[in-house]
Amino acid sequence: MVTKGGIYQVNSRDLVVNDLRKYFNYFFETKGFTVAAREEVSPQAVRSAGLIRGEAYGPAIIIHGIMPRAGTVYVGELLRRHPDLYAYPHQLWEMPALQLTGDILQLQKKFGLAYKMGMDKLGANDFLPLFGAALMAHMHSLAPPQQRVLTKIPSVQYLNYFSSMFPYENLLILVRDGRDVVHSTLRTWGKMNFLKVCLRWNRSARIVLETVEALSTRQSGSFYLARYEDALETPAVFVRTICGRFGLDDDRYPYEQIDEIRVIGSSKLENQGEVTWQHLEKPTNFRPTGYWREWSSVRKLIFKAVAGKSLVDLGYAQDLNW
């Protein structure tokens, strides 16, 4: 994927094939969606991570969307207009670092087995902040010190390890009504199974809820739980909220540019299976929500059985009488 004049340029056929392969694995993956007891990283590893990432740089804002089709692209485009943010260094449009948590922990175990005398010299999860810091240093190699990095990923897999991998960064968790996510997913990747997508959203919602509860007791200022719907309906208010939460000057944001943001990758403005991620003009009545109401009664019952509690817990419904 490359850009020309700030516009995503891709080969549609290759993108569809890659997406199908990528998201087939994504929706069937179950690891990394439980908040199990974690071994803490050592204070020395945290200090080393600070030196590696660069102490001159402010905390990055890393958006973790609950799933693909949850609005991470739009929110990224909305926030990147702030002059104090530097979005997607090296044209890394997504940063799937946390998804590699299991692999990184396995690598540390192999490291310990290769040098057993050094096993007690490292904390059990010390490779996580060292990896995260090295990645941030790579990002900072292009960002001026007065700007903070902005990046994103539509996944919350291993979300409970965020503060271990990125102890100096800010976490923006983006959720979206699960019914709309499932509907948009099936329009985009028609070969997906309705039940499997519902299960994936429920797993993602549960780890979001559990992680937010855990973080709320430890570091309330370094993360924020936001809704895609709020960014869509009241974008200026959304921006001010994020700025206030993460220490950005909201008066420096160019609010007059909000209406210029184009739609990227909408499943409603493209034909099914042909999402090209091109910038498209946004219709005046554009509102990609509520299409789940067209579902059959059977589909509604399946979603309620699989993910109804999570929908209520996230505040998207008062009960299951819909």
N, C-alpha and C positions, 0 to 999 in steps of 0.2 A: 504494500500500500504506500503510495506516495501522494504528495500534494502538488497542486498547481494553482497558484494564486490563493492558497489557503483552503482549497477544495480537495476532498478526498478523491483520488483517482484510482480505480481498481478495475480488474477484469472480472466482470459479473459472474461468468461461469466458474472461474477458479475460486472466487469468494464463496459461492454457494457450496461447492464441493468441500472446501476447507471448513466452512461453518458446520456442515452436516457432520463431518468427521469429528470436529472439535466438540460440538454440543451433544453428539450422541454419547461420547465419553462423559461429558460434563453432567448430563442429566441422570446417568446411571451410577455415578460415583456416590458413595455413601460415607467415605472416611472424612473426618474433619468437621463433622456437624454435631459433635457432642462436646459439652464443656466438662471435660474430665479434669481431675487434679493435675496441676502442672508443676514441674520442678522450676524454681526461679532461676534466672540467670544471675551470675555473680556480679557484685558491684564493680569489679575490675573490668569485666566485659562491657558493662554499660559505659564506664569511663572511656574505654578504648573506642567504643562505637562513636562517642561524641567527638573524639579526635579524628577518627577516620572520615566521618561524614562532613566535617568542617565546622568549627565552632562559630565562624563568621555568619553562617546562614541561619535564618529563622526557620521554624518548623514548617515542613511541607504540609500541604493539605492533600490527603489521600482519600479519594471517594471510593467506598466499597458499596456497590449496588447489590441489592438482595438477590438479583438474578439478572441474566440478560433480559432485555426488554423492560427494564425498570427505570429508564430515564437517565442513566449515567452520562450519555453523550450530550443530552440537552443541558443538564446541570453543569457539566464541564464547560460547554460553550458559554453558558451564562456567567460562570465565575471567572473564566479566563480573561474576561474584559477588564478585570481589576488591574490597574497598572502595577500593583505590587506583587502580582503573581506571574510566574513564568510556567506556561503550560506545556507539558509533554516534550521535555528535552530529548534530543536525538530522534524526534518523531516516534517515540514509543507511546503509541496511542493507548495502550493498556499496560498495566504492570501486575502480572500474576504472581507476585512474590509470595504472598501468604499461602497460595495453593501448593507451593513447594515445601511447606513446613515439614511434612512427613519425610520427604527426601533429604532435607537438610539435617534433620535429627538422626536419620539413618547414616548419613555421611559422618556425623560426629561420632557415632558408635563405631564405625569402621576405623576412624582416626584413632580412637581409644584402643581398639584391638590391635592396631598396627604398632602402637607405642604404649604398652600397658602401664609403664612407669609414669606416664603423663596423665593417666585417666583421672587422678585425684587433683590435678592442677587446673582443671576446667570445671565450671558448673555444668550441670546436665544439659542445659539448653543454650550454652554460650555461643554456639555457632550461629544462632538466630540473629542476635543483634550485630554480630560481626558481618554477616551476609547483608543484612538490611543496610548497615552503614556504608558498606562498599558500594551497594547499588545507589544509595543517595549521593555518594561522592561522585559517581559517574554522572548522575543527573546534574549535580552542581557544577560540573566541569563546563557547562554551557550557560548556566544561569548567573547573572550578575549578583553579587552579594546582597544588594539592596532588594532583590526580588526573592520570593519564596516559591518553591516548586509546587505545581498543581498536577496531579495525575489521578488515574482512575482504574477501576476494574469492576466488571459486573459479576462479582462473586463475594460471598461471605464465608467461604470454606476456610476453616482454621481461624476464624475471626477472633477467637479468644486468645490467640497468640500475637495479636497486633502489637500490644505494648512490649512484648518480649522482642519482636523483630525490629520494631520502630519506636524505641523509647523516647525519641526526641521529636516525633512527628505528630500531627493532628489527624484524627480519624473522623471522617464524615460518612456516616452510615445512611444510605439512601434506600428507603422502602417504597413500595408501591402496592396498591390493592392487588392481592393475589389473583383475584378473578380476572382483572385486566391483564396481568402478567401472563397468565395461562392462555388467555384469548389471543394476545399478541404473539406469543411464542408459537402457537399452532398455526397462525396465519403466516408467520415467517418461515417456519420449518414444518411444513405440513405432514412430514413423515413421523413426527413425534407422537407419542402415545399420551392421550389426555390424562390418564391416571398417573403415569410416570411424572408428568410435568407438575401435576398437583402435589405429588409426594415431594418433589424437589423443592417447590415453593414452601411447603410446610417445614421441611428440614431446615431450610434457610431461615425461615421466620423464627423457628425455635432457637437457633443459635444466636440470632440477633437479640431476641428478648433476654436470653440468659447472659449474653455478653454485656448488654447494656446494664443489667442489674448488677453484675460484678464490677464493671467500671464505675458505676455511680457511687460505689462505696470507697473507691480508691483515688480516682483522678477525674473529677467532674469537669475540669476545664479543657481537657485534651481531646474530647470527643463530642459529637453531636449526632442525634438521631433525627433525620429530616425526612419529609415526605415529598415524593416527586409531584404529587398533586398540588402542593403548596407552591412549588417552583413554577408550575404551569399556570395556576390561577392568579397568584399575586407575586410575580417574580421580583419586584422591587422590595417588597417586604421580606421575601426569602433572602435576597442578597444582604439586606441590612442585618438580618438575624445571623447569618453566617459570619459576616464581618465582625459583629459584636462578640460572637462566640470565640472566634479565632484571632482576635486582636488586629483586624484590618481596619483601616480608616474608611468608613462607608461614604464619607463625603468625597473621596477621590474616585468613586465608581461612576462611570459614564452611563447613567440611567437612561439617557436618551437613545442609547444604542440597543436597548433590550428588544424593541420591536423589529430590529434589523436581523435578529437571529433567525436563521433558516432552519428548516426541519431536516434532520439527518437520520436516515434509516427507519423512517416510519413504516409500520406494516400496513397502515391505512392508505398512505399516499402512493404506495407501490403495489404492483401485482404480487400475488402470493408466490413465494419462492424467488422473487426477483428484487429483494432489497439490495440496493447497490451502494448505499452509504454516500450518495451524492447529496449536495446541498440543494434542497427544494424550497420554493417559495411557500410560506405558510399561509394557508387560506384564512380568511378573516374569522371563520367559524370553526377553526381547528380545535378539536377537543377529543383527544384519543382516550376517552374513559367511558365506562358504562356499557360497552358493547357485549359484555358477558350476559346482559339481560336477554339477549337473543338465544341463549343456551336452551336446550331441551330440559325438561324437568329431571331427566335422568342424570344429565351432566351436573346440574345444580346439586342434586342429592349426593353425587360422588364427591364433589368439592367440599360440601358441608361435612361429610363423613371423614374425609382425609385431613382437611385443613380449616374446618370451621372454627375451631377453638383458637387457632393462631390468628385468624382474621379478626376475631373479637378482641383478642389480647393486644393486637396492634392498633385497635381503635377504628377499624374499618367497618365494623358493624356492631350494633348493640346486642344482637342475638342472631339466631339462624332463621328467623322468619322473613326471608326474602326470596 
